[in-house]
């Protein structure tokens, strides 16, 4: 088992559902996309997340 810090994959093309990706895809760590996802989730569920 590899528990090291993953590198970001610079370019990625999906090659099938059985493809194994060992590093992090860029959109998985994008803060702007994360914010958009939270906003969409709140709109769809009607539940506001507050800190």
PQR file with spaces between the fields and no chain letter, atoms N, CA, C, O and H, PARSE charges and radii, in Angstrom:
ATOM       1  N    UNK     1       0.846   -1.179    0.000 -0.4000 1.5000
ATOM       2  CA   UNK     1       0.000    0.000    0.000 -0.0000 2.0000
ATOM       3  C    UNK     1       0.888    1.239    0.000  0.5500 1.7000
ATOM       4  O    UNK     1       1.823    1.342    0.795 -0.5500 1.4000
ATOM       5  N    UNK     2       0.592    2.178   -0.896 -0.4000 1.5000
ATOM       6  CA   UNK     2       1.345    3.413   -1.005 -0.0000 2.0000
ATOM       7  C    UNK     2       0.606    4.503   -0.248  0.5500 1.7000
ATOM       8  O    UNK     2      -0.520    4.850   -0.604 -0.5500 1.4000
ATOM       9  H    UNK     2      -0.167    2.094   -1.541  0.4000 1.0000
ATOM      10  N    UNK     3       1.220    5.041    0.787 -0.4000 1.5000
ATOM      11  CA   UNK     3       0.578    6.097    1.574 -0.0000 2.0000
ATOM      12  C    UNK     3       1.317    7.426    1.423  0.5500 1.7000
ATOM      13  O    UNK     3       1.190    8.309    2.272 -0.5500 1.4000
ATOM      14  H    UNK     3       2.135    4.758    1.076  0.4000 1.0000
ATOM      15  N    UNK     4       2.079    7.568    0.356 -0.4000 1.5000
ATOM      16  CA   UNK     4       2.803    8.798    0.089 -0.0000 2.0000
ATOM      17  C    UNK     4       1.834    9.864   -0.431  0.5500 1.7000
ATOM      18  O    UNK     4       0.702    9.545   -0.795 -0.5500 1.4000
ATOM      19  H    UNK     4       2.182    6.851   -0.334  0.4000 1.0000
ATOM      20  N    UNK     5       2.266   11.110   -0.467 -0.4000 1.5000
ATOM      21  CA   UNK     5       1.454   12.198   -1.001 -0.0000 2.0000
ATOM      22  C    UNK     5       1.400   12.054   -2.514  0.5500 1.7000
ATOM      23  O    UNK     5       2.432   11.909   -3.168 -0.5500 1.4000
ATOM      24  H    UNK     5       3.186   11.369   -0.171  0.4000 1.0000
ATOM      25  N    UNK     6       0.197   12.092   -3.066 -0.4000 1.5000
ATOM      26  CA   UNK     6       0.005   11.894   -4.506 -0.0000 2.0000
ATOM      27  C    UNK     6       0.376   13.146   -5.275  0.5500 1.7000
ATOM      28  O    UNK     6       0.242   14.261   -4.773 -0.5500 1.4000
ATOM      29  H    UNK     6      -0.642   12.209   -2.534  0.4000 1.0000
ATOM      30  N    UNK     7       0.832   12.954   -6.470 -0.4000 1.5000
ATOM      31  CA   UNK     7       1.130   14.047   -7.393 -0.0000 2.0000
ATOM      32  C    UNK     7      -0.121   14.344   -8.217  0.5500 1.7000
ATOM      33  O    UNK     7      -0.986   13.482   -8.374 -0.5500 1.4000
ATOM      34  H    UNK     7       0.940   12.048   -6.878  0.4000 1.0000
ATOM      35  N    UNK     8      -0.213   15.558   -8.738 -0.4000 1.5000
ATOM      36  CA   UNK     8      -1.326   15.937   -9.601 -0.0000 2.0000
ATOM      37  C    UNK     8      -1.028   15.452  -11.018  0.5500 1.7000
ATOM      38  O    UNK     8       0.070   15.655  -11.536 -0.5500 1.4000
ATOM      39  H    UNK     8       0.489   16.259   -8.610  0.4000 1.0000
ATOM      40  N    UNK     9      -2.005   14.815  -11.629 -0.4000 1.5000
ATOM      41  CA   UNK     9      -1.886   14.355  -13.006 -0.0000 2.0000
ATOM      42  C    UNK     9      -2.040   15.588  -13.902  0.5500 1.7000
ATOM      43  O    UNK     9      -3.094   16.223  -13.868 -0.5500 1.4000
ATOM      44  H    UNK     9      -2.897   14.650  -11.207  0.4000 1.0000
ATOM      45  N    UNK    10      -1.034   15.949  -14.700 -0.4000 1.5000
ATOM      46  CA   UNK    10      -1.134   17.167  -15.512 -0.0000 2.0000
ATOM      47  C    UNK    10      -2.144   17.076  -16.651  0.5500 1.7000
ATOM      48  O    UNK    10      -2.823   18.057  -16.954 -0.5500 1.4000
ATOM      49  H    UNK    10      -0.178   15.433  -14.728  0.4000 1.0000
ATOM      50  N    UNK    11      -2.250   15.936  -17.272 -0.4000 1.5000
ATOM      51  CA   UNK    11      -3.196   15.743  -18.374 -0.0000 2.0000
ATOM      52  C    UNK    11      -3.789   14.348  -18.218  0.5500 1.7000
ATOM      53  O    UNK    11      -3.098   13.408  -17.825 -0.5500 1.4000
ATOM      54  H    UNK    11      -1.699   15.138  -17.026  0.4000 1.0000
ATOM      55  N    UNK    12      -5.064   14.227  -18.528 -0.4000 1.5000
ATOM      56  CA   UNK    12      -5.727   12.952  -18.274 -0.0000 2.0000
ATOM      57  C    UNK    12      -6.773   12.680  -19.332  0.5500 1.7000
ATOM      58  O    UNK    12      -7.579   13.550  -19.663 -0.5500 1.4000
ATOM      59  H    UNK    12      -5.625   14.991  -18.847  0.4000 1.0000
ATOM      60  N    UNK    13      -6.758   11.478  -19.856 -0.4000 1.5000
ATOM      61  CA   UNK    13      -7.780   11.023  -20.791 -0.0000 2.0000
ATOM      62  C    UNK    13      -8.322    9.701  -20.267  0.5500 1.7000
ATOM      63  O    UNK    13      -7.575    8.742  -20.076 -0.5500 1.4000
ATOM      64  H    UNK    13      -6.103   10.772  -19.587  0.4000 1.0000
ATOM      65  N    UNK    14      -9.622    9.664  -20.038 -0.4000 1.5000
ATOM      66  CA   UNK    14     -10.245    8.442  -19.552 -0.0000 2.0000
ATOM      67  C    UNK    14     -10.146    7.362  -20.617  0.5500 1.7000
ATOM      68  O    UNK    14     -10.505    7.580  -21.774 -0.5500 1.4000
ATOM      69  H    UNK    14     -10.228   10.444  -20.193  0.4000 1.0000
ATOM      70  N    UNK    15      -9.653    6.192  -20.215 -0.4000 1.5000
ATOM      71  CA   UNK    15      -9.458    5.096  -21.160 -0.0000 2.0000
ATOM      72  C    UNK    15     -10.310    3.887  -20.808  0.5500 1.7000
ATOM      73  O    UNK    15      -9.992    2.761  -21.191 -0.5500 1.4000
ATOM      74  H    UNK    15      -9.361    6.015  -19.276  0.4000 1.0000
ATOM      75  N    UNK    16     -11.381    4.121  -20.086 -0.4000 1.5000
ATOM      76  CA   UNK    16     -12.279    3.032  -19.732 -0.0000 2.0000
ATOM      77  C    UNK    16     -12.537    2.984  -18.239  0.5500 1.7000
ATOM      78  O    UNK    16     -11.780    3.549  -17.450 -0.5500 1.4000
ATOM      79  H    UNK    16     -11.639    5.035  -19.775  0.4000 1.0000
ATOM      80  N    UNK    17     -13.600    2.313  -17.860 -0.4000 1.5000
ATOM      81  CA   UNK    17     -13.996    2.278  -16.451 -0.0000 2.0000
ATOM      82  C    UNK    17     -13.057    1.445  -15.580  0.5500 1.7000
ATOM      83  O    UNK    17     -13.096    1.562  -14.355 -0.5500 1.4000
ATOM      84  H    UNK    17     -14.214    1.854  -18.502  0.4000 1.0000
ATOM      85  N    UNK    18     -12.234    0.627  -16.174 -0.4000 1.5000
ATOM      86  CA   UNK    18     -11.310   -0.190  -15.375 -0.0000 2.0000
ATOM      87  C    UNK    18      -9.936    0.456  -15.245  0.5500 1.7000
ATOM      88  O    UNK    18      -9.031   -0.131  -14.652 -0.5500 1.4000
ATOM      89  H    UNK    18     -12.202    0.532  -17.169  0.4000 1.0000
ATOM      90  N    UNK    19      -9.774    1.647  -15.788 -0.4000 1.5000
ATOM      91  CA   UNK    19      -8.497    2.342  -15.713 -0.0000 2.0000
ATOM      92  C    UNK    19      -8.169    2.689  -14.260  0.5500 1.7000
ATOM      93  O    UNK    19      -9.046    3.124  -13.513 -0.5500 1.4000
ATOM      94  H    UNK    19     -10.509    2.123  -16.270  0.4000 1.0000
ATOM      95  N    UNK    20      -6.936    2.503  -13.866 -0.4000 1.5000
ATOM      96  CA   UNK    20      -6.486    2.828  -12.513 -0.0000 2.0000
ATOM      97  C    UNK    20      -5.661    4.103  -12.575  0.5500 1.7000
ATOM      98  O    UNK    20      -4.696    4.192  -13.334 -0.5500 1.4000
ATOM      99  H    UNK    20      -6.224    2.149  -14.472  0.4000 1.0000
ATOM     100  N    UNK    21      -6.041    5.082  -11.780 -0.4000 1.5000
ATOM     101  CA   UNK    21      -5.287    6.331  -11.686 -0.0000 2.0000
ATOM     102  C    UNK    21      -4.690    6.390  -10.291  0.5500 1.7000
ATOM     103  O    UNK    21      -5.420    6.351   -9.301 -0.5500 1.4000
ATOM     104  H    UNK    21      -6.825    5.011  -11.163  0.4000 1.0000
ATOM     105  N    UNK    22      -3.384    6.484  -10.204 -0.4000 1.5000
ATOM     106  CA   UNK    22      -2.726    6.443   -8.898 -0.0000 2.0000
ATOM     107  C    UNK    22      -2.442    7.825   -8.325  0.5500 1.7000
ATOM     108  O    UNK    22      -2.072    7.936   -7.156 -0.5500 1.4000
ATOM     109  H    UNK    22      -2.791    6.516  -11.009  0.4000 1.0000
ATOM     110  N    UNK    23      -2.602    8.856   -9.102 -0.4000 1.5000
ATOM     111  CA   UNK    23      -2.355   10.203   -8.625 -0.0000 2.0000
ATOM     112  C    UNK    23      -3.667   10.984   -8.553  0.5500 1.7000
ATOM     113  O    UNK    23      -4.739   10.412   -8.746 -0.5500 1.4000
ATOM     114  H    UNK    23      -2.903    8.766  -10.052  0.4000 1.0000
ATOM     115  N    UNK    24      -3.589   12.277   -8.279 -0.4000 1.5000
ATOM     116  CA   UNK    24      -4.776   13.103   -8.078 -0.0000 2.0000
ATOM     117  C    UNK    24      -5.119   13.834   -9.371  0.5500 1.7000
ATOM     118  O    UNK    24      -4.250   14.431  -10.007 -0.5500 1.4000
ATOM     119  H    UNK    24      -2.718   12.742   -8.123  0.4000 1.0000
ATOM     120  N    UNK    25      -6.373   13.784   -9.746 -0.4000 1.5000
ATOM     121  CA   UNK    25      -6.831   14.510  -10.923 -0.0000 2.0000
ATOM     122  C    UNK    25      -7.032   15.976  -10.551  0.5500 1.7000
ATOM     123  O    UNK    25      -7.482   16.273   -9.444 -0.5500 1.4000
ATOM     124  H    UNK    25      -7.079   13.299   -9.229  0.4000 1.0000
ATOM     125  N    UNK    26      -6.706   16.896  -11.458 -0.4000 1.5000
ATOM     126  CA   UNK    26      -6.717   18.334  -11.125 -0.0000 2.0000
ATOM     127  C    UNK    26      -8.040   18.837  -10.554  0.5500 1.7000
ATOM     128  O    UNK    26      -8.031   19.658   -9.636 -0.5500 1.4000
ATOM     129  H    UNK    26      -6.341   16.655  -12.357  0.4000 1.0000
ATOM     130  N    UNK    27      -9.158   18.376  -11.063 -0.4000 1.5000
ATOM     131  CA   UNK    27     -10.444   18.889  -10.587 -0.0000 2.0000
ATOM     132  C    UNK    27     -10.771   18.412   -9.173  0.5500 1.7000
ATOM     133  O    UNK    27     -11.673   18.956   -8.537 -0.5500 1.4000
ATOM     134  H    UNK    27      -9.165   17.710  -11.808  0.4000 1.0000
ATOM     135  N    UNK    28     -10.066   17.422   -8.678 -0.4000 1.5000
ATOM     136  CA   UNK    28     -10.328   16.926   -7.320 -0.0000 2.0000
ATOM     137  C    UNK    28      -9.798   17.867   -6.243  0.5500 1.7000
ATOM     138  O    UNK    28     -10.193   17.759   -5.082 -0.5500 1.4000
ATOM     139  H    UNK    28      -9.333   16.980   -9.195  0.4000 1.0000
ATOM     140  N    UNK    29      -8.910   18.786   -6.613 -0.4000 1.5000
ATOM     141  CA   UNK    29      -8.334   19.713   -5.635 -0.0000 2.0000
ATOM     142  C    UNK    29      -8.559   21.173   -6.019  0.5500 1.7000
ATOM     143  O    UNK    29      -7.875   22.062   -5.512 -0.5500 1.4000
ATOM     144  H    UNK    29      -8.589   18.873   -7.556  0.4000 1.0000
ATOM     145  N    UNK    30      -9.512   21.421   -6.910 -0.4000 1.5000
ATOM     146  CA   UNK    30      -9.789   22.777   -7.382 -0.0000 2.0000
ATOM     147  C    UNK    30     -10.754   23.470   -6.426  0.5500 1.7000
ATOM     148  O    UNK    30     -11.909   23.056   -6.330 -0.5500 1.4000
ATOM     149  H    UNK    30     -10.067   20.699   -7.322  0.4000 1.0000
ATOM     150  N    UNK    31     -10.315   24.523   -5.710 -0.4000 1.5000
ATOM     151  CA   UNK    31     -11.192   25.178   -4.727 -0.0000 2.0000
ATOM     152  C    UNK    31     -12.402   25.862   -5.354  0.5500 1.7000
ATOM     153  O    UNK    31     -13.461   25.929   -4.730 -0.5500 1.4000
ATOM     154  H    UNK    31      -9.377   24.859   -5.788  0.4000 1.0000
ATOM     155  N    UNK    32     -12.264   26.370   -6.575 -0.4000 1.5000
ATOM     156  CA   UNK    32     -13.409   27.001   -7.239 -0.0000 2.0000
ATOM     157  C    UNK    32     -14.488   25.975   -7.567  0.5500 1.7000
ATOM     158  O    UNK    32     -15.676   26.243   -7.392 -0.5500 1.4000
ATOM     159  H    UNK    32     -11.403   26.315   -7.082  0.4000 1.0000
ATOM     160  N    UNK    33     -14.080   24.804   -8.042 -0.4000 1.5000
ATOM     161  CA   UNK    33     -15.055   23.744   -8.317 -0.0000 2.0000
ATOM     162  C    UNK    33     -15.707   23.254   -7.031  0.5500 1.7000
ATOM     163  O    UNK    33     -16.895   22.932   -7.022 -0.5500 1.4000
ATOM     164  H    UNK    33     -13.115   24.585   -8.185  0.4000 1.0000
ATOM     165  N    UNK    34     -14.945   23.196   -5.951 -0.4000 1.5000
ATOM     166  CA   UNK    34     -15.498   22.771   -4.659 -0.0000 2.0000
ATOM     167  C    UNK    34     -16.575   23.747   -4.198  0.5500 1.7000
ATOM     168  O    UNK    34     -17.626   23.329   -3.711 -0.5500 1.4000
ATOM     169  H    UNK    34     -13.980   23.457   -5.958  0.4000 1.0000
ATOM     170  N    UNK    35     -16.320   25.028   -4.349 -0.4000 1.5000
ATOM     171  CA   UNK    35     -17.309   26.047   -3.969 -0.0000 2.0000
ATOM     172  C    UNK    35     -18.573   25.928   -4.809  0.5500 1.7000
ATOM     173  O    UNK    35     -19.684   26.011   -4.286 -0.5500 1.4000
ATOM     174  H    UNK    35     -15.467   25.367   -4.745  0.4000 1.0000
ATOM     175  N    UNK    36     -18.402   25.733   -6.105 -0.4000 1.5000
ATOM     176  CA   UNK    36     -19.560   25.571   -6.993 -0.0000 2.0000
ATOM     177  C    UNK    36     -20.376   24.343   -6.611  0.5500 1.7000
ATOM     178  O    UNK    36     -21.606   24.372   -6.649 -0.5500 1.4000
ATOM     179  H    UNK    36     -17.500   25.665   -6.530  0.4000 1.0000
ATOM     180  N    UNK    37     -19.686   23.260   -6.241 -0.4000 1.5000
ATOM     181  CA   UNK    37     -20.384   22.042   -5.831 -0.0000 2.0000
ATOM     182  C    UNK    37     -21.191   22.283   -4.563  0.5500 1.7000
ATOM     183  O    UNK    37     -22.334   21.836   -4.467 -0.5500 1.4000
ATOM     184  H    UNK    37     -18.686   23.237   -6.210  0.4000 1.0000
ATOM     185  N    UNK    38     -20.605   22.995   -3.570 -0.4000 1.5000
ATOM     186  CA   UNK    38     -21.333   23.303   -2.346 -0.0000 2.0000
ATOM     187  C    UNK    38     -22.572   24.128   -2.648  0.5500 1.7000
ATOM     188  O    UNK    38     -23.652   23.847   -2.129 -0.5500 1.4000
ATOM     189  H    UNK    38     -19.676   23.358   -3.648  0.4000 1.0000
ATOM     190  N    UNK    39     -22.416   25.154   -3.494 -0.4000 1.5000
ATOM     191  CA   UNK    39     -23.547   26.008   -3.835 -0.0000 2.0000
ATOM     192  C    UNK    39     -24.652   25.211   -4.522  0.5500 1.7000
ATOM     193  O    UNK    39     -25.828   25.359   -4.191 -0.5500 1.4000
ATOM     194  H    UNK    39     -21.538   25.382   -3.915  0.4000 1.0000
ATOM     195  N    UNK    40     -24.276   24.377   -5.468 -0.4000 1.5000
ATOM     196  CA   UNK    40     -25.257   23.555   -6.170 -0.0000 2.0000
ATOM     197  C    UNK    40     -25.946   22.587   -5.213  0.5500 1.7000
ATOM     198  O    UNK    40     -27.158   22.390   -5.290 -0.5500 1.4000
ATOM     199  H    UNK    40     -23.320   24.257   -5.737  0.4000 1.0000
ATOM     200  N    UNK    41     -25.172   21.985   -4.313 -0.4000 1.5000
ATOM     201  CA   UNK    41     -25.753   21.053   -3.342 -0.0000 2.0000
ATOM     202  C    UNK    41     -26.767   21.747   -2.454  0.5500 1.7000
ATOM     203  O    UNK    41     -27.833   21.201   -2.168 -0.5500 1.4000
ATOM     204  H    UNK    41     -24.187   22.145   -4.250  0.4000 1.0000
ATOM     205  N    UNK    42     -26.429   22.971   -2.011 -0.4000 1.5000
ATOM     206  CA   UNK    42     -27.361   23.728   -1.176 -0.0000 2.0000
ATOM     207  C    UNK    42     -28.635   24.068   -1.946  0.5500 1.7000
ATOM     208  O    UNK    42     -29.736   23.962   -1.405 -0.5500 1.4000
ATOM     209  H    UNK    42     -25.563   23.415   -2.243  0.4000 1.0000
ATOM     210  N    UNK    43     -28.488   24.475   -3.206 -0.4000 1.5000
ATOM     211  CA   UNK    43     -29.654   24.803   -4.017 -0.0000 2.0000
ATOM     212  C    UNK    43     -30.545   23.586   -4.242  0.5500 1.7000
ATOM     213  O    UNK    43     -31.769   23.686   -4.166 -0.5500 1.4000
ATOM     214  H    UNK    43     -27.594   24.561   -3.645  0.4000 1.0000
ATOM     215  N    UNK    44     -29.936   22.450   -4.517 -0.4000 1.5000
ATOM     216  CA   UNK    44     -30.712   21.243   -4.825 -0.0000 2.0000
ATOM     217  C    UNK    44     -31.398   20.657   -3.604  0.5500 1.7000
ATOM     218  O    UNK    44     -32.486   20.092   -3.709 -0.5500 1.4000
ATOM     219  H    UNK    44     -28.941   22.370   -4.579  0.4000 1.0000
ATOM     220  N    UNK    45     -30.755   20.791   -2.429 -0.4000 1.5000
ATOM     221  CA   UNK    45     -31.320   20.183   -1.229 -0.0000 2.0000
ATOM     222  C    UNK    45     -32.139   21.159   -0.392  0.5500 1.7000
ATOM     223  O    UNK    45     -32.959   20.754    0.432 -0.5500 1.4000
ATOM     224  H    UNK    45     -29.871   21.250   -2.343  0.4000 1.0000
ATOM     225  N    UNK    46     -31.902   22.456   -0.616 -0.4000 1.5000
ATOM     226  CA   UNK    46     -32.581   23.456    0.212 -0.0000 2.0000
ATOM     227  C    UNK    46     -31.980   23.561    1.601  0.5500 1.7000
ATOM     228  O    UNK    46     -32.571   24.192    2.477 -0.5500 1.4000
ATOM     229  H    UNK    46     -31.235   22.785   -1.285  0.4000 1.0000
ATOM     230  N    UNK    47     -30.822   22.959    1.823 -0.4000 1.5000
ATOM     231  CA   UNK    47     -30.150   22.984    3.113 -0.0000 2.0000
ATOM     232  C    UNK    47     -28.925   23.869    2.990  0.5500 1.7000
ATOM     233  O    UNK    47     -28.081   23.644    2.123 -0.5500 1.4000
ATOM     234  H    UNK    47     -30.342   22.447    1.111  0.4000 1.0000
ATOM     235  N    UNK    48     -28.818   24.880    3.854 -0.4000 1.5000
ATOM     236  CA   UNK    48     -27.673   25.781    3.841 -0.0000 2.0000
ATOM     237  C    UNK    48     -26.618   25.281    4.820  0.5500 1.7000
ATOM     238  O    UNK    48     -26.929   24.919    5.954 -0.5500 1.4000
ATOM     239  H    UNK    48     -29.504   25.063    4.559  0.4000 1.0000
ATOM     240  N    UNK    49     -25.390   25.266    4.376 -0.4000 1.5000
ATOM     241  CA   UNK    49     -24.273   24.891    5.237 -0.0000 2.0000
ATOM     242  C    UNK    49     -23.676   26.154    5.812  0.5500 1.7000
ATOM     243  O    UNK    49     -23.301   27.059    5.067 -0.5500 1.4000
ATOM     244  H    UNK    49     -25.137   25.560    3.455  0.4000 1.0000
ATOM     245  N    UNK    50     -23.584   26.228    7.120 -0.4000 1.5000
ATOM     246  CA   UNK    50     -22.988   27.390    7.772 -0.0000 2.0000
ATOM     247  C    UNK    50     -21.846   26.939    8.652  0.5500 1.7000
ATOM     248  O    UNK    50     -21.857   25.832    9.190 -0.5500 1.4000
ATOM     249  H    UNK    50     -23.889   25.492    7.725  0.4000 1.0000
ATOM     250  N    UNK    51     -20.864   27.804    8.793 -0.4000 1.5000
ATOM     251  CA   UNK    51     -19.716   27.465    9.638 -0.0000 2.0000
ATOM     252  C    UNK    51     -19.754   28.263   10.904  0.5500 1.7000
ATOM     253  O    UNK    51     -18.871   28.122   11.749 -0.5500 1.4000
ATOM     254  H    UNK    51     -20.856   28.703    8.355  0.4000 1.0000
